[in-house]
Amino acid sequence: MNALSEYLTVLVLFLLLAGPALVGLRHERRIGRQLKAAQAAQAAQAAQAAHAARSARSASRTQKSSSRSTVPSTATWYADGRRSKKLVSS
């Protein structure tokens, strides 16, 4: 019986000393989970807003055949030069 009371005394002292630290650790982990969830929600909201902005921009643009300017290639420029000389000489 004496050993049981000594065992219980050690257990109670351990809980008195370690209890506040364990409660604090539990509190910190809960706050950490809440912060991670808030960051994930904020990132998802920012991604959704960026996607909406991109789709609104692309919808407002007019459809073009090409985004490049229509600069003629070297072969086209050379052929145009040859045709104009023929027309002048005839």
PDB file of N, CA, C and O in Angstrom:
ATOM      1  N   MET A   1       0.815  -1.187   0.000  1.00  0.00           N
ATOM      2  CA  MET A   1       0.000   0.000   0.000  1.00  0.00           C
ATOM      3  C   MET A   1       0.860   1.253   0.000  1.00  0.00           C
ATOM      4  O   MET A   1       0.502   2.266  -0.600  1.00  0.00           O
ATOM      5  N   ASN A   2       1.997   1.172   0.680  1.00  0.00           N
ATOM      6  CA  ASN A   2       2.908   2.301   0.749  1.00  0.00           C
ATOM      7  C   ASN A   2       3.468   2.611  -0.641  1.00  0.00           C
ATOM      8  O   ASN A   2       3.618   3.786  -0.976  1.00  0.00           O
ATOM      9  N   ALA A   3       3.773   1.635  -1.437  1.00  0.00           N
ATOM     10  CA  ALA A   3       4.319   1.827  -2.780  1.00  0.00           C
ATOM     11  C   ALA A   3       3.277   2.473  -3.696  1.00  0.00           C
ATOM     12  O   ALA A   3       3.613   3.297  -4.546  1.00  0.00           O
ATOM     13  N   LEU A   4       2.017   2.092  -3.514  1.00  0.00           N
ATOM     14  CA  LEU A   4       0.959   2.683  -4.332  1.00  0.00           C
ATOM     15  C   LEU A   4       0.795   4.165  -4.025  1.00  0.00           C
ATOM     16  O   LEU A   4       0.628   4.963  -4.947  1.00  0.00           O
ATOM     17  N   SER A   5       0.837   4.545  -2.780  1.00  0.00           N
ATOM     18  CA  SER A   5       0.689   5.959  -2.427  1.00  0.00           C
ATOM     19  C   SER A   5       1.890   6.773  -2.928  1.00  0.00           C
ATOM     20  O   SER A   5       1.730   7.915  -3.358  1.00  0.00           O
ATOM     21  N   GLU A   6       3.080   6.189  -2.873  1.00  0.00           N
ATOM     22  CA  GLU A   6       4.259   6.880  -3.407  1.00  0.00           C
ATOM     23  C   GLU A   6       4.150   7.032  -4.933  1.00  0.00           C
ATOM     24  O   GLU A   6       4.525   8.068  -5.482  1.00  0.00           O
ATOM     25  N   TYR A   7       3.646   6.016  -5.601  1.00  0.00           N
ATOM     26  CA  TYR A   7       3.457   6.080  -7.056  1.00  0.00           C
ATOM     27  C   TYR A   7       2.455   7.176  -7.426  1.00  0.00           C
ATOM     28  O   TYR A   7       2.690   7.950  -8.354  1.00  0.00           O
ATOM     29  N   LEU A   8       1.339   7.237  -6.698  1.00  0.00           N
ATOM     30  CA  LEU A   8       0.327   8.259  -6.950  1.00  0.00           C
ATOM     31  C   LEU A   8       0.866   9.657  -6.645  1.00  0.00           C
ATOM     32  O   LEU A   8       0.529  10.610  -7.348  1.00  0.00           O
ATOM     33  N   THR A   9       1.694   9.793  -5.613  1.00  0.00           N
ATOM     34  CA  THR A   9       2.280  11.078  -5.271  1.00  0.00           C
ATOM     35  C   THR A   9       3.192  11.564  -6.389  1.00  0.00           C
ATOM     36  O   THR A   9       3.148  12.739  -6.753  1.00  0.00           O
ATOM     37  N   VAL A  10       4.002  10.695  -6.928  1.00  0.00           N
ATOM     38  CA  VAL A  10       4.894  11.058  -8.035  1.00  0.00           C
ATOM     39  C   VAL A  10       4.074  11.420  -9.268  1.00  0.00           C
ATOM     40  O   VAL A  10       4.411  12.371  -9.973  1.00  0.00           O
ATOM     41  N   LEU A  11       3.025  10.692  -9.533  1.00  0.00           N
ATOM     42  CA  LEU A  11       2.165  10.978 -10.689  1.00  0.00           C
ATOM     43  C   LEU A  11       1.492  12.343 -10.553  1.00  0.00           C
ATOM     44  O   LEU A  11       1.428  13.093 -11.527  1.00  0.00           O
ATOM     45  N   VAL A  12       0.998  12.671  -9.385  1.00  0.00           N
ATOM     46  CA  VAL A  12       0.343  13.957  -9.152  1.00  0.00           C
ATOM     47  C   VAL A  12       1.354  15.090  -9.295  1.00  0.00           C
ATOM     48  O   VAL A  12       1.049  16.109  -9.915  1.00  0.00           O
ATOM     49  N   LEU A  13       2.539  14.934  -8.741  1.00  0.00           N
ATOM     50  CA  LEU A  13       3.573  15.965  -8.874  1.00  0.00           C
ATOM     51  C   LEU A  13       3.972  16.162 -10.348  1.00  0.00           C
ATOM     52  O   LEU A  13       4.173  17.289 -10.800  1.00  0.00           O
ATOM     53  N   PHE A  14       4.080  15.066 -11.074  1.00  0.00           N
ATOM     54  CA  PHE A  14       4.409  15.169 -12.502  1.00  0.00           C
ATOM     55  C   PHE A  14       3.332  15.939 -13.254  1.00  0.00           C
ATOM     56  O   PHE A  14       3.637  16.803 -14.077  1.00  0.00           O
ATOM     57  N   LEU A  15       2.072  15.624 -12.968  1.00  0.00           N
ATOM     58  CA  LEU A  15       0.977  16.323 -13.642  1.00  0.00           C
ATOM     59  C   LEU A  15       0.931  17.800 -13.247  1.00  0.00           C
ATOM     60  O   LEU A  15       0.611  18.646 -14.083  1.00  0.00           O
ATOM     61  N   LEU A  16       1.239  18.121 -12.007  1.00  0.00           N
ATOM     62  CA  LEU A  16       1.253  19.516 -11.581  1.00  0.00           C
ATOM     63  C   LEU A  16       2.372  20.298 -12.284  1.00  0.00           C
ATOM     64  O   LEU A  16       2.200  21.471 -12.615  1.00  0.00           O
ATOM     65  N   LEU A  17       3.493  19.654 -12.504  1.00  0.00           N
ATOM     66  CA  LEU A  17       4.614  20.341 -13.140  1.00  0.00           C
ATOM     67  C   LEU A  17       4.485  20.360 -14.673  1.00  0.00           C
ATOM     68  O   LEU A  17       4.778  21.375 -15.304  1.00  0.00           O
ATOM     69  N   ALA A  18       4.058  19.267 -15.257  1.00  0.00           N
ATOM     70  CA  ALA A  18       4.001  19.164 -16.720  1.00  0.00           C
ATOM     71  C   ALA A  18       2.666  19.623 -17.283  1.00  0.00           C
ATOM     72  O   ALA A  18       2.575  19.904 -18.478  1.00  0.00           O
ATOM     73  N   GLY A  19       1.638  19.707 -16.466  1.00  0.00           N
ATOM     74  CA  GLY A  19       0.300  20.064 -16.942  1.00  0.00           C
ATOM     75  C   GLY A  19       0.225  21.400 -17.668  1.00  0.00           C
ATOM     76  O   GLY A  19      -0.293  21.450 -18.784  1.00  0.00           O
ATOM     77  N   PRO A  20       0.718  22.481 -17.080  1.00  0.00           N
ATOM     78  CA  PRO A  20       0.647  23.765 -17.769  1.00  0.00           C
ATOM     79  C   PRO A  20       1.421  23.784 -19.098  1.00  0.00           C
ATOM     80  O   PRO A  20       0.992  24.417 -20.063  1.00  0.00           O
ATOM     81  N   ALA A  21       2.528  23.105 -19.134  1.00  0.00           N
ATOM     82  CA  ALA A  21       3.303  23.052 -20.384  1.00  0.00           C
ATOM     83  C   ALA A  21       2.535  22.283 -21.458  1.00  0.00           C
ATOM     84  O   ALA A  21       2.538  22.677 -22.624  1.00  0.00           O
ATOM     85  N   LEU A  22       1.876  21.185 -21.070  1.00  0.00           N
ATOM     86  CA  LEU A  22       1.099  20.416 -22.035  1.00  0.00           C
ATOM     87  C   LEU A  22      -0.116  21.195 -22.530  1.00  0.00           C
ATOM     88  O   LEU A  22      -0.469  21.110 -23.707  1.00  0.00           O
ATOM     89  N   VAL A  23      -0.750  21.944 -21.650  1.00  0.00           N
ATOM     90  CA  VAL A  23      -1.891  22.772 -22.051  1.00  0.00           C
ATOM     91  C   VAL A  23      -1.417  23.867 -23.006  1.00  0.00           C
ATOM     92  O   VAL A  23      -2.072  24.142 -24.011  1.00  0.00           O
ATOM     93  N   GLY A  24      -0.277  24.493 -22.693  1.00  0.00           N
ATOM     94  CA  GLY A  24       0.277  25.526 -23.569  1.00  0.00           C
ATOM     95  C   GLY A  24       0.651  24.972 -24.934  1.00  0.00           C
ATOM     96  O   GLY A  24       0.414  25.625 -25.951  1.00  0.00           O
ATOM     97  N   LEU A  25       1.227  23.786 -24.972  1.00  0.00           N
ATOM     98  CA  LEU A  25       1.578  23.154 -26.238  1.00  0.00           C
ATOM     99  C   LEU A  25       0.338  22.879 -27.075  1.00  0.00           C
ATOM    100  O   LEU A  25       0.334  23.095 -28.287  1.00  0.00           O
ATOM    101  N   ARG A  26      -0.707  22.405 -26.421  1.00  0.00           N
ATOM    102  CA  ARG A  26      -1.967  22.142 -27.128  1.00  0.00           C
ATOM    103  C   ARG A  26      -2.541  23.441 -27.697  1.00  0.00           C
ATOM    104  O   ARG A  26      -3.038  23.464 -28.823  1.00  0.00           O
ATOM    105  N   HIS A  27      -2.472  24.507 -26.924  1.00  0.00           N
ATOM    106  CA  HIS A  27      -2.967  25.813 -27.361  1.00  0.00           C
ATOM    107  C   HIS A  27      -2.171  26.320 -28.571  1.00  0.00           C
ATOM    108  O   HIS A  27      -2.756  26.806 -29.539  1.00  0.00           O
ATOM    109  N   GLU A  28      -0.852  26.209 -28.517  1.00  0.00           N
ATOM    110  CA  GLU A  28       0.005  26.654 -29.629  1.00  0.00           C
ATOM    111  C   GLU A  28      -0.267  25.860 -30.907  1.00  0.00           C
ATOM    112  O   GLU A  28      -0.296  26.435 -31.995  1.00  0.00           O
ATOM    113  N   ARG A  29      -0.463  24.570 -30.788  1.00  0.00           N
ATOM    114  CA  ARG A  29      -0.746  23.746 -31.972  1.00  0.00           C
ATOM    115  C   ARG A  29      -2.094  24.110 -32.588  1.00  0.00           C
ATOM    116  O   ARG A  29      -2.237  24.109 -33.810  1.00  0.00           O
ATOM    117  N   ARG A  30      -3.087  24.422 -31.747  1.00  0.00           N
ATOM    118  CA  ARG A  30      -4.395  24.835 -32.258  1.00  0.00           C
ATOM    119  C   ARG A  30      -4.280  26.155 -33.007  1.00  0.00           C
ATOM    120  O   ARG A  30      -4.869  26.315 -34.077  1.00  0.00           O
ATOM    121  N   ILE A  31      -3.533  27.096 -32.459  1.00  0.00           N
ATOM    122  CA  ILE A  31      -3.334  28.387 -33.128  1.00  0.00           C
ATOM    123  C   ILE A  31      -2.578  28.186 -34.438  1.00  0.00           C
ATOM    124  O   ILE A  31      -2.895  28.827 -35.440  1.00  0.00           O
ATOM    125  N   GLY A  32      -1.591  27.312 -34.440  1.00  0.00           N
ATOM    126  CA  GLY A  32      -0.846  27.023 -35.669  1.00  0.00           C
ATOM    127  C   GLY A  32      -1.739  26.448 -36.761  1.00  0.00           C
ATOM    128  O   GLY A  32      -1.613  26.824 -37.926  1.00  0.00           O
ATOM    129  N   ARG A  33      -2.633  25.545 -36.395  1.00  0.00           N
ATOM    130  CA  ARG A  33      -3.579  24.989 -37.377  1.00  0.00           C
ATOM    131  C   ARG A  33      -4.507  26.072 -37.920  1.00  0.00           C
ATOM    132  O   ARG A  33      -4.802  26.093 -39.114  1.00  0.00           O
ATOM    133  N   GLN A  34      -4.962  26.960 -37.058  1.00  0.00           N
ATOM    134  CA  GLN A  34      -5.840  28.046 -37.505  1.00  0.00           C
ATOM    135  C   GLN A  34      -5.105  28.990 -38.463  1.00  0.00           C
ATOM    136  O   GLN A  34      -5.673  29.427 -39.464  1.00  0.00           O
ATOM    137  N   LEU A  35      -3.849  29.299 -38.156  1.00  0.00           N
ATOM    138  CA  LEU A  35      -3.065  30.175 -39.033  1.00  0.00           C
ATOM    139  C   LEU A  35      -2.839  29.530 -40.398  1.00  0.00           C
ATOM    140  O   LEU A  35      -2.950  30.195 -41.428  1.00  0.00           O
ATOM    141  N   LYS A  36      -2.522  28.241 -40.404  1.00  0.00           N
ATOM    142  CA  LYS A  36      -2.320  27.546 -41.680  1.00  0.00           C
ATOM    143  C   LYS A  36      -3.602  27.529 -42.506  1.00  0.00           C
ATOM    144  O   LYS A  36      -3.564  27.714 -43.722  1.00  0.00           O
ATOM    145  N   ALA A  37      -4.731  27.307 -41.848  1.00  0.00           N
ATOM    146  CA  ALA A  37      -6.007  27.292 -42.564  1.00  0.00           C
ATOM    147  C   ALA A  37      -6.330  28.672 -43.129  1.00  0.00           C
ATOM    148  O   ALA A  37      -6.846  28.787 -44.240  1.00  0.00           O
ATOM    149  N   ALA A  38      -6.024  29.723 -42.358  1.00  0.00           N
ATOM    150  CA  ALA A  38      -6.286  31.084 -42.832  1.00  0.00           C
ATOM    151  C   ALA A  38      -5.381  31.431 -44.013  1.00  0.00           C
ATOM    152  O   ALA A  38      -5.833  32.067 -44.965  1.00  0.00           O
ATOM    153  N   GLN A  39      -4.115  31.026 -43.967  1.00  0.00           N
ATOM    154  CA  GLN A  39      -3.203  31.283 -45.081  1.00  0.00           C
ATOM    155  C   GLN A  39      -3.635  30.532 -46.332  1.00  0.00           C
ATOM    156  O   GLN A  39      -3.572  31.071 -47.437  1.00  0.00           O
ATOM    157  N   ALA A  40      -4.070  29.296 -46.161  1.00  0.00           N
ATOM    158  CA  ALA A  40      -4.535  28.514 -47.314  1.00  0.00           C
ATOM    159  C   ALA A  40      -5.785  29.140 -47.928  1.00  0.00           C
ATOM    160  O   ALA A  40      -5.922  29.187 -49.150  1.00  0.00           O
ATOM    161  N   ALA A  41      -6.686  29.616 -47.087  1.00  0.00           N
ATOM    162  CA  ALA A  41      -7.903  30.254 -47.595  1.00  0.00           C
ATOM    163  C   ALA A  41      -7.564  31.556 -48.314  1.00  0.00           C
ATOM    164  O   ALA A  41      -8.159  31.873 -49.344  1.00  0.00           O
ATOM    165  N   GLN A  42      -6.610  32.308 -47.775  1.00  0.00           N
ATOM    166  CA  GLN A  42      -6.208  33.563 -48.408  1.00  0.00           C
ATOM    167  C   GLN A  42      -5.530  33.298 -49.744  1.00  0.00           C
ATOM    168  O   GLN A  42      -5.771  34.021 -50.711  1.00  0.00           O
ATOM    169  N   ALA A  43      -4.691  32.278 -49.814  1.00  0.00           N
ATOM    170  CA  ALA A  43      -4.025  31.933 -51.072  1.00  0.00           C
ATOM    171  C   ALA A  43      -5.037  31.461 -52.108  1.00  0.00           C
ATOM    172  O   ALA A  43      -4.928  31.803 -53.285  1.00  0.00           O
ATOM    173  N   ALA A  44      -6.005  30.689 -51.681  1.00  0.00           N
ATOM    174  CA  ALA A  44      -7.044  30.224 -52.613  1.00  0.00           C
ATOM    175  C   ALA A  44      -7.880  31.393 -53.115  1.00  0.00           C
ATOM    176  O   ALA A  44      -8.250  31.441 -54.288  1.00  0.00           O
ATOM    177  N   GLN A  45      -8.176  32.334 -52.225  1.00  0.00           N
ATOM    178  CA  GLN A  45      -8.959  33.499 -52.627  1.00  0.00           C
ATOM    179  C   GLN A  45      -8.161  34.365 -53.600  1.00  0.00           C
ATOM    180  O   GLN A  45      -8.725  34.883 -54.564  1.00  0.00           O
ATOM    181  N   ALA A  46      -6.860  34.532 -53.363  1.00  0.00           N
ATOM    182  CA  ALA A  46      -6.026  35.326 -54.270  1.00  0.00           C
ATOM    183  C   ALA A  46      -5.913  34.649 -55.632  1.00  0.00           C
ATOM    184  O   ALA A  46      -5.944  35.320 -56.664  1.00  0.00           O
ATOM    185  N   ALA A  47      -5.782  33.334 -55.640  1.00  0.00           N
ATOM    186  CA  ALA A  47      -5.704  32.605 -56.907  1.00  0.00           C
ATOM    187  C   ALA A  47      -7.018  32.711 -57.673  1.00  0.00           C
ATOM    188  O   ALA A  47      -7.025  32.846 -58.897  1.00  0.00           O
ATOM    189  N   GLN A  48      -8.120  32.649 -56.950  1.00  0.00           N
ATOM    190  CA  GLN A  48      -9.433  32.760 -57.597  1.00  0.00           C
ATOM    191  C   GLN A  48      -9.620  34.170 -58.167  1.00  0.00           C
ATOM    192  O   GLN A  48     -10.170  34.325 -59.258  1.00  0.00           O
ATOM    193  N   ALA A  49      -9.173  35.187 -57.449  1.00  0.00           N
ATOM    194  CA  ALA A  49      -9.290  36.559 -57.933  1.00  0.00           C
ATOM    195  C   ALA A  49      -8.412  36.783 -59.159  1.00  0.00           C
ATOM    196  O   ALA A  49      -8.813  37.469 -60.099  1.00  0.00           O
ATOM    197  N   ALA A  50      -7.208  36.201 -59.144  1.00  0.00           N
ATOM    198  CA  ALA A  50      -6.317  36.333 -60.296  1.00  0.00           C
ATOM    199  C   ALA A  50      -6.911  35.630 -61.513  1.00  0.00           C
ATOM    200  O   ALA A  50      -6.833  36.139 -62.631  1.00  0.00           O
ATOM    201  N   HIS A  51      -7.499  34.469 -61.294  1.00  0.00           N
ATOM    202  CA  HIS A  51      -8.120  33.741 -62.402  1.00  0.00           C
ATOM    203  C   HIS A  51      -9.302  34.524 -62.964  1.00  0.00           C
ATOM    204  O   HIS A  51      -9.486  34.582 -64.179  1.00  0.00           O
ATOM    205  N   ALA A  52     -10.098  35.122 -62.091  1.00  0.00           N
ATOM    206  CA  ALA A  52     -11.238  35.911 -62.544  1.00  0.00           C
ATOM    207  C   ALA A  52     -10.772  37.140 -63.324  1.00  0.00           C
ATOM    208  O   ALA A  52     -11.395  37.519 -64.316  1.00  0.00           O
ATOM    209  N   ALA A  53      -9.687  37.756 -62.881  1.00  0.00           N
ATOM    210  CA  ALA A  53      -9.164  38.925 -63.585  1.00  0.00           C
ATOM    211  C   ALA A  53      -8.636  38.534 -64.960  1.00  0.00           C
ATOM    212  O   ALA A  53      -8.848  39.244 -65.943  1.00  0.00           O
ATOM    213  N   ARG A  54      -7.941  37.384 -65.017  1.00  0.00           N
ATOM    214  CA  ARG A  54      -7.426  36.916 -66.312  1.00  0.00           C
ATOM    215  C   ARG A  54      -8.559  36.596 -67.277  1.00  0.00           C
ATOM    216  O   ARG A  54      -8.488  36.945 -68.455  1.00  0.00           O
ATOM    217  N   SER A  55      -9.593  35.941 -66.790  1.00  0.00           N
ATOM    218  CA  SER A  55     -10.692  35.581 -67.680  1.00  0.00           C
ATOM    219  C   SER A  55     -11.477  36.823 -68.100  1.00  0.00           C
ATOM    220  O   SER A  55     -11.994  36.872 -69.216  1.00  0.00           O
ATOM    221  N   ALA A  56     -11.573  37.818 -67.233  1.00  0.00           N
ATOM    222  CA  ALA A  56     -12.264  39.060 -67.602  1.00  0.00           C
ATOM    223  C   ALA A  56     -11.465  39.820 -68.653  1.00  0.00           C
ATOM    224  O   ALA A  56     -12.037  40.406 -69.572  1.00  0.00           O
ATOM    225  N   ARG A  57     -10.129  39.811 -68.513  1.00  0.00           N
ATOM    226  CA  ARG A  57      -9.286  40.487 -69.499  1.00  0.00           C
ATOM    227  C   ARG A  57      -9.382  39.811 -70.849  1.00  0.00           C
ATOM    228  O   ARG A  57      -9.500  40.486 -71.872  1.00  0.00           O
ATOM    229  N   SER A  58      -9.334  38.488 -70.869  1.00  0.00           N
ATOM    230  CA  SER A  58      -9.373  37.781 -72.150  1.00  0.00           C
ATOM    231  C   SER A  58     -10.754  37.895 -72.798  1.00  0.00           C
ATOM    232  O   SER A  58     -10.854  37.875 -74.025  1.00  0.00           O
ATOM    233  N   ALA A  59     -11.804  38.012 -72.012  1.00  0.00           N
ATOM    234  CA  ALA A  59     -13.138  38.155 -72.574  1.00  0.00           C
ATOM    235  C   ALA A  59     -13.340  39.545 -73.165  1.00  0.00           C
ATOM    236  O   ALA A  59     -14.115  39.714 -74.106  1.00  0.00           O
ATOM    237  N   SER A  60     -12.644  40.544 -72.614  1.00  0.00           N
ATOM    238  CA  SER A  60     -12.842  41.907 -73.103  1.00  0.00           C
ATOM    239  C   SER A  60     -12.028  42.196 -74.357  1.00  0.00           C
ATOM    240  O   SER A  60     -12.314  43.161 -75.065  1.00  0.00           O
ATOM    241  N   ARG A  61     -11.031  41.388 -74.641  1.00  0.00           N
ATOM    242  CA  ARG A  61     -10.230  41.591 -75.849  1.00  0.00           C
ATOM    243  C   ARG A  61     -11.003  41.154 -77.077  1.00  0.00           C
ATOM    244  O   ARG A  61     -11.830  40.244 -77.017  1.00  0.00           O
ATOM    245  N   THR A  62     -10.722  41.819 -78.202  1.00  0.00           N
ATOM    246  CA  THR A  62     -11.315  41.386 -79.455  1.00  0.00           C
ATOM    247  C   THR A  62     -10.457  40.285 -80.052  1.00  0.00           C
ATOM    248  O   THR A  62      -9.251  40.223 -79.812  1.00  0.00           O
ATOM    249  N   GLN A  63     -11.066  39.448 -80.803  1.00  0.00           N
ATOM    250  CA  GLN A  63     -10.365  38.333 -81.415  1.00  0.00           C
ATOM    251  C   GLN A  63      -9.525  38.836 -82.575  1.00  0.00           C
ATOM    252  O   GLN A  63     -10.044  39.489 -83.480  1.00  0.00           O
ATOM    253  N   LYS A  64      -8.235  38.540 -82.558  1.00  0.00           N
ATOM    254  CA  LYS A  64      -7.342  38.932 -83.630  1.00  0.00           C
ATOM    255  C   LYS A  64      -6.787  37.678 -84.292  1.00  0.00           C
ATOM    256  O   LYS A  64      -6.685  36.620 -83.672  1.00  0.00           O
ATOM    257  N   SER A  65      -6.434  37.821 -85.561  1.00  0.00           N
ATOM    258  CA  SER A  65      -5.886  36.663 -86.249  1.00  0.00           C
ATOM    259  C   SER A  65      -4.468  36.381 -85.781  1.00  0.00           C
ATOM    260  O   SER A  65      -4.051  35.224 -85.723  1.00  0.00           O
ATOM    261  N   SER A  66      -3.729  37.424 -85.448  1.00  0.00           N
ATOM    262  CA  SER A  66      -2.366  37.241 -84.985  1.00  0.00           C
ATOM    263  C   SER A  66      -1.988  38.416 -84.108  1.00  0.00           C
ATOM    264  O   SER A  66      -2.446  39.537 -84.329  1.00  0.00           O
ATOM    265  N   SER A  67      -1.163  38.165 -83.126  1.00  0.00           N
ATOM    266  CA  SER A  67      -0.727  39.260 -82.280  1.00  0.00           C
ATOM    267  C   SER A  67       0.504  39.945 -82.870  1.00  0.00           C
ATOM    268  O   SER A  67       0.884  41.021 -82.406  1.00  0.00           O
ATOM    269  N   ARG A  68       1.127  39.355 -83.867  1.00  0.00           N
ATOM    270  CA  ARG A  68       2.300  39.963 -84.502  1.00  0.00           C
ATOM    271  C   ARG A  68       1.869  41.002 -85.530  1.00  0.00           C
ATOM    272  O   ARG A  68       0.763  40.963 -86.069  1.00  0.00           O
ATOM    273  N   SER A  69       2.787  41.930 -85.779  1.00  0.00           N
ATOM    274  CA  SER A  69       2.510  42.875 -86.846  1.00  0.00           C
ATOM    275  C   SER A  69       2.682  42.157 -88.187  1.00  0.00           C
ATOM    276  O   SER A  69       3.356  41.129 -88.265  1.00  0.00           O
ATOM    277  N   THR A  70       2.089  42.686 -89.206  1.00  0.00           N
ATOM    278  CA  THR A  70       2.114  42.006 -90.504  1.00  0.00           C
ATOM    279  C   THR A  70       3.263  42.544 -91.348  1.00  0.00           C
ATOM    280  O   THR A  70       3.046  43.193 -92.372  1.00  0.00           O
ATOM    281  N   VAL A  71       4.479  42.268 -90.909  1.00  0.00           N
ATOM    282  CA  VAL A  71       5.665  42.657 -91.664  1.00  0.00           C
ATOM    283  C   VAL A  71       5.904  41.580 -92.708  1.00  0.00           C
ATOM    284  O   VAL A  71       5.948  40.398 -92.367  1.00  0.00           O
ATOM    285  N   PRO A  72       6.062  41.959 -93.978  1.00  0.00           N
ATOM    286  CA  PRO A  72       6.259  40.932 -94.999  1.00  0.00           C
ATOM    287  C   PRO A  72       7.612  40.251 -94.838  1.00  0.00           C
ATOM    288  O   PRO A  72       8.577  40.849 -94.363  1.00  0.00           O
ATOM    289  N   SER A  73       7.659  39.000 -95.239  1.00  0.00           N
ATOM    290  CA  SER A  73       8.910  38.264 -95.157  1.00  0.00           C
ATOM    291  C   SER A  73       9.852  38.718 -96.261  1.00  0.00           C
ATOM    292  O   SER A  73       9.451  39.475 -97.145  1.00  0.00           O
ATOM    293  N   THR A  74      11.080  38.270 -96.222  1.00  0.00           N
ATOM    294  CA  THR A  74      12.077  38.662 -97.223  1.00  0.00           C
ATOM    295  C   THR A  74      11.659  38.201 -98.609  1.00  0.00           C
ATOM    296  O   THR A  74      11.828  38.939 -99.579  1.00  0.00           O
ATOM    297  N   ALA A  75      11.121  37.002 -98.718  1.00  0.00           N
ATOM    298  CA  ALA A  75      10.715  36.490-100.031  1.00  0.00           C
ATOM    299  C   ALA A  75       9.588  37.340-100.607  1.00  0.00           C
ATOM    300  O   ALA A  75       9.581  37.625-101.805  1.00  0.00           O
ATOM    301  N   THR A  76       8.645  37.745 -99.779  1.00  0.00           N
ATOM    302  CA  THR A  76       7.548  38.581-100.256  1.00  0.00           C
ATOM    303  C   THR A  76       8.063  39.941-100.686  1.00  0.00           C
ATOM    304  O   THR A  76       7.632  40.467-101.712  1.00  0.00           O
ATOM    305  N   TRP A  77       8.975  40.518 -99.922  1.00  0.00           N
ATOM    306  CA  TRP A  77       9.526  41.833-100.258  1.00  0.00           C
ATOM    307  C   TRP A  77      10.291  41.759-101.578  1.00  0.00           C
ATOM    308  O   TRP A  77      10.176  42.660-102.410  1.00  0.00           O
ATOM    309  N   TYR A  78      11.065  40.700-101.776  1.00  0.00           N
ATOM    310  CA  TYR A  78      11.824  40.531-103.009  1.00  0.00           C
ATOM    311  C   TYR A  78      10.888  40.354-104.201  1.00  0.00           C
ATOM    312  O   TYR A  78      11.116  40.929-105.265  1.00  0.00           O
ATOM    313  N   ALA A  79       9.838  39.560-104.022  1.00  0.00           N
ATOM    314  CA  ALA A  79       8.890  39.337-105.117  1.00  0.00           C
ATOM    315  C   ALA A  79       8.149  40.629-105.459  1.00  0.00           C
ATOM    316  O   ALA A  79       7.904  40.903-106.635  1.00  0.00           O
ATOM    317  N   ASP A  80       7.792  41.417-104.466  1.00  0.00           N
ATOM    318  CA  ASP A  80       7.132  42.694-104.739  1.00  0.00           C
ATOM    319  C   ASP A  80       8.054  43.629-105.498  1.00  0.00           C
ATOM    320  O   ASP A  80       7.609  44.346-106.395  1.00  0.00           O
ATOM    321  N   GLY A  81       9.306  43.630-105.159  1.00  0.00           N
ATOM    322  CA  GLY A  81      10.276  44.467-105.864  1.00  0.00           C
ATOM    323  C   GLY A  81      10.424  44.041-107.310  1.00  0.00           C
ATOM    324  O   GLY A  81      10.525  44.895-108.191  1.00  0.00           O
ATOM    325  N   ARG A  82      10.439  42.768-107.575  1.00  0.00           N
ATOM    326  CA  ARG A  82      10.571  42.263-108.947  1.00  0.00           C
ATOM    327  C   ARG A  82       9.335  42.618-109.762  1.00  0.00           C
ATOM    328  O   ARG A  82       9.452  42.986-110.931  1.00  0.00           O
ATOM    329  N   ARG A  83       8.124  42.511-109.146  1.00  0.00           N
ATOM    330  CA  ARG A  83       6.902  42.827-109.875  1.00  0.00           C
ATOM    331  C   ARG A  83       6.862  44.318-110.232  1.00  0.00           C
ATOM    332  O   ARG A  83       6.457  44.679-111.338  1.00  0.00           O
ATOM    333  N   SER A  84       7.267  45.155-109.332  1.00  0.00           N
ATOM    334  CA  SER A  84       7.195  46.595-109.610  1.00  0.00           C
ATOM    335  C   SER A  84       8.166  46.966-110.728  1.00  0.00           C
ATOM    336  O   SER A  84       7.881  47.866-111.518  1.00  0.00           O
ATOM    337  N   LYS A  85       9.291  46.294-110.803  1.00  0.00           N
ATOM    338  CA  LYS A  85      10.234  46.582-111.897  1.00  0.00           C
ATOM    339  C   LYS A  85       9.663  46.145-113.215  1.00  0.00           C
ATOM    340  O   LYS A  85       9.860  46.812-114.231  1.00  0.00           O
ATOM    341  N   LYS A  86       8.958  45.033-113.219  1.00  0.00           N
ATOM    342  CA  LYS A  86       8.351  44.546-114.463  1.00  0.00           C
ATOM    343  C   LYS A  86       7.280  45.514-114.946  1.00  0.00           C
ATOM    344  O   LYS A  86       7.159  45.780-116.142  1.00  0.00           O
ATOM    345  N   LEU A  87       6.510  46.032-114.006  1.00  0.00           N
ATOM    346  CA  LEU A  87       5.440  46.936-114.403  1.00  0.00           C
ATOM    347  C   LEU A  87       6.002  48.262-114.944  1.00  0.00           C
ATOM    348  O   LEU A  87       5.432  48.865-115.853  1.00  0.00           O
ATOM    349  N   VAL A  88       7.087  48.682-114.388  1.00  0.00           N
ATOM    350  CA  VAL A  88       7.682  49.941-114.828  1.00  0.00           C
ATOM    351  C   VAL A  88       8.312  49.771-116.208  1.00  0.00           C
ATOM    352  O   VAL A  88       8.208  50.655-117.059  1.00  0.00           O
ATOM    353  N   SER A  89       8.954  48.650-116.420  1.00  0.00           N
ATOM    354  CA  SER A  89       9.665  48.460-117.672  1.00  0.00           C
ATOM    355  C   SER A  89       8.721  48.200-118.845  1.00  0.00           C
ATOM    356  O   SER A  89       9.108  48.417-119.993  1.00  0.00           O
ATOM    357  N   SER A  90       7.531  47.754-118.599  1.00  0.00           N
ATOM    358  CA  SER A  90       6.660  47.423-119.713  1.00  0.00           C
ATOM    359  C   SER A  90       5.843  48.552-120.159  1.00  0.00           C
ATOM    360  O   SER A  90       5.058  48.413-121.097  1.00  0.00           O
TER     361      SER A  90
END
